[in-house]
Amino acid sequence: MNLKDSKGSEKSVICEGSATMECVSKRQYCEPCHYVDEKTEKEPTGFCIECTEHLCSECCRDHKKNKITRQHVLLEGDKIPKDPAPFLQMKAMTKCAKHPDRVVDFECVDHCTLICSLCLSRDHRHCGTFNDLSADNKGLKLDCESLSESIKAVAETVRAKIEQKEKSLKELEEKKAEINKACDQYVKSVLTQIDKINNDVKSKAKHIIMNEKRTVEENISKCANFKQEIERLQKLMNVSQKYGKEYEKAATLKYLREQSKRLEADLQAAKAQVPNTCPVTAQSTLAHLTSLCKITSNCSEDLDIMMGTQVLS
């Protein structure tokens, strides 16, 4: 509900029935002058608790001169409220629910409600007990004192609760940092271990490859020797066939048969030593590395289940 004229574009808004209020305007200025000219925003020197308006020095003077407003209470200097919301809500709560243009004058005890004089004469004339709100009520003062103490106690409880929650928030932040640090350290150690395992696997694969390479090079060297020996025997046979005498041919042929058998035996032995395929491959090496560095799970759902179980425990 707006207590001010719609022309005052920066008025405070009251939510009736609620203890909370939203003060739209944070900047204070003389509201009557602003009402006359929206561009005018004079510095306030007073606040009328009856009109719930900030006033400049001229408006304060006029307020005191005017017969209608001279009895209004003006707060000046350091007493000017920075937030007029409590005053606005107090005024809103004194409006009669049935007759908003009237203020409440009585409390109907039978109906436990605040009413104006018109409500009293029309709707509550048969009720039994009333409290005159304008009368000096000692019981009301005692109630206010008791309520004030209760509010202080609640405020202290809230303050302690906020302090406790802020402490819990700080502890949670510290726990988060601790968890992050532990996880980072573990991942770093795992990565270091994985890197070591990776280097070991590659080193072993390199050693196997080098041995196989050496064996293949040795066989190539043997094959080259076989080739040279065969070429030598072929030359000897050609010379014997072309230029040798019969006994020389016979002796040469016998020698060539013996050497041919020896070469065949050596060649078969060499073939047996050469494997068909290399014992290590990229796939087998990677599979071995994977098995050594295996992670138990890469599923985020498993992680959620694990963390949920820890929280429940």
N, C-alpha and C positions, 0 to 999 in steps of 0.2 A: 504494500500500500504506500503511495506517495503522500507525504505530509505537506509537500510544497507544491506551488503552482507548476504546471507543466512547462512554463517558460524558463524556470530554473533548471537548465539542462544537466547540471552536475550535482544533483541532490542525493542525499543518502536514501537508501531503500530499506524498509523495515519488513521483515518476514514475521507477520503476526503469529502468535502462539509458539514462537521459537525464541530461544535465548541468544541466538546468533543473528548478526546483522552485517550487511555488506555496505560499507561506506564507499560509494562510487568515486567521490571526489576526495583526493588526498590533499589538494591544494586549498588553502583557506583564503577567503576574500569576503568583503562586505556584500552580503547577499541582497539587501534592499537596493543598493546602488547598482549591483549587477542585474537586478530585476528590471530596473529602469533602462539601463544600457548594457547589453550583454558584453560589450567590449571593455567595460569598466570593471577592473578587479582591484579595488582598493585594499590596502593592508588592514585587517581587522584589529581593533583595540579593545573589543569587548564581545561578550557572548550572552545573549538573553536566554535564560533557561525556560522562560514561558513560551517565547516564540521559536526557540531552538534555532536561532540564527546568529551568525557572526556579524558584527557591526563595526563600521569605521568610527572615528572620533566624532564626526558630525552626526551620524545616525545615533550614536550613544547619547549625545547631547539632546537630540530631538526626542529620543525615547524617554528621557527623564523629564522633558518639558511637557510631553503629551499627557493629558489627564487620564487617558485610557491605559497608557503603558507606564506611567511613572512609578507604579507599585511593583513593576516587574523586577526581578532580581537579575542584575548584570554582573557577570564575572569578568574581571579585568586583569591585565598584566599576566602574571604567571598562572593565574587561575583559569585562563582561557583554555578550554579542553582541546587537545590535539585531535581527539576523536569524539564527535558529537553523537555517535551511535547510541550510547546508553541513554542519553537525554531523549533522543527520538523514540527509542523503544519504550521508555517510561511513559511518554506522552501517548504513544499508541495503545499501551495497555490500559490507560485510564479512559479510553473511548468506550462508550456503551456499545455492546455487541448489536443491539437492536436499533439504537439511535446514534449513529456515528457522529452526529453533530453535537452530542451531549457528552459530558463526562460522568463517570460513575460517582454516586453520592452515598450509596448504601451497600451493605453486604447482606443478602438474604441467607440467613443461616439454614433455613429449611431446605433451600435448593443449592446451597453452597456456591453462590454465584454473585458477581458484582453487578449492580443495576443502577440506573439513573432514577431521578424522581418521577419521570413519566412512566417508567416500567413499574415503579412502586404503586402508583395510583391505578394502573390499568391491569397489570398481570399478577401482582403480588399482594394485592390488598387483603387477601384472606390468609396470608402467611403469618406465622406467629412471632418469629424473632428476627430482628434486624440490628445491624451495627451501623451507627452513623460514622462514616469514614472521615468526616470533617471534625469530629470531636476529638479531644485529647484522650487517647486510649493508651493507658499504661501497659495493658496486656500486649498491645501491638508492639510497644517498645521492647518488652521482654522477648516477644517472638522474634523481633529483628535481631536482638542481641544473640539469642540462641541460634538463629539461622546464620548469623555472621560467624559464630564459632564453628558451626557445622561446615560452612563453606571454607573456612580456613583449614579445617581438618581434611576436607576433600582435596583442597588445593595442595596441602602437604603430601597427601597420598599420591596425587597425580604427579607432583614434583619428584617424589621418590621413585614412582613408576617410570617416569621419563628418564631419570638418572640411571635406573636399572637397565632400561631398554637401550639407552645410549652406550652403557657399559657392555651390554650383550652385543650391540652392533659393532663396537670396537673389537670385542673378542672374536666375532665372526670374521671381521676383516683380517685380523691377525691369523686366524685359523686358515683363511683362504690363502694368505701369503705363505704360511707354513706348508700347506698342501702343495701349492705351486712350486715352492722351493724344493720340497722332497721329490715331487714328480720330475722336475727338471734335472735334479741331481741323478735320479735313477735312470732317466732316459739318457743322460750324458754317459753314465757308467755303462749302460747297455750298448750305446752306440760305440763306445770305446772298445768294449768286449767284442761286438760284432765286427768292428774294424780289424781287431786282432785276429779273430777267427777267419775273416776274409783274407787277410795277408797270409795266414798259415795255410789255408786251403790253396791259395794261388801259388804259394811257395812249393807245396807238395806236388801240385799239378805241374809246375815248372820243372821240378826235379824228375818227375816221371817222363815228361816230354823230352827233357835233355837226355835221359838214359835211352829212350826209344830212338831219339835222333842219332845218338852215338852208335847204337846198334845198326841203324839203317845205313849210316855213313861207312861203318865197318863192312857191311855187306856189299855196299857199292864198291868199296875198295877191293873186296874179294872178287866181285864180278869183273872189275877192271883187270885184276890179275889173271882171272880165268880167260878173259878175252885175249890178253897178251900171250898167255900160254898156248891158247888155241891157234893164234896167228903164227906163233913160232913153230908149232907142230905142222901146220899147213905148209909153211915155207919148206920145212924139212922134208915133208912128203913130196912136194912138187920137185924139189931138187933131186930127191931119190928117184922119182919116176922118170925124170928127164935125163939125168946124168949118171945115176948110180949103176954099178955093175950088179949082177944078179945076187951075189952074196951080200952086197951092200943094201940092196932093196929088201932082201929077206931080213937082215938085221934091223933095218930101219922100220920095217912093217911090224916086227915083233915089239920094238920099242914103242911105236905109235899105239899098238893095241893096249899095252900096259898103261901108258899115259892116259889114253882115252878112258879106260876103266877108272883110273884114279881121279880124273876130272869129273866123271859122272858121280862117283861117290862123294867127292867134295861138294859138288853142286847140290846133290840131294840133302846133304847135311846143312848146307847154307839155306836151302829152302825151308827146312824144318825150323830154323831159328828165327825166321822173319814172320811175325804175326800178320794175320790178314787185315786186322784193324787195330788202331791205337786204343789202349785200354781206357783212356780218359777222353771225354768229349765236353763241349760246353754245357750240354744238357745234364750230363752226369755230375759234373763239377757243381753246377748251380743247384741241383737236387741235394747234393751233399751239404752245400752251404746253407740251403734252406732248412734242412733237417736240424742242423746245429744251431741255427738262429730262429727257430720256430717260435712264433707268438701264439699263446694259448687261444686267443680269440680276437678277431678284428670286427666284431659285431657290436654296434652301439647299444642294441637292445640287451645284450648280455651285460654290458657295463651298467645300464640302468637297473637291471635286476640285482646285480651285485651291490651297487650303492644303496638301493632300496632295502636290501637285506641287512646291510650294516646299520642303516638308520633305525630300522625296526628293532635290531638287537641292542 
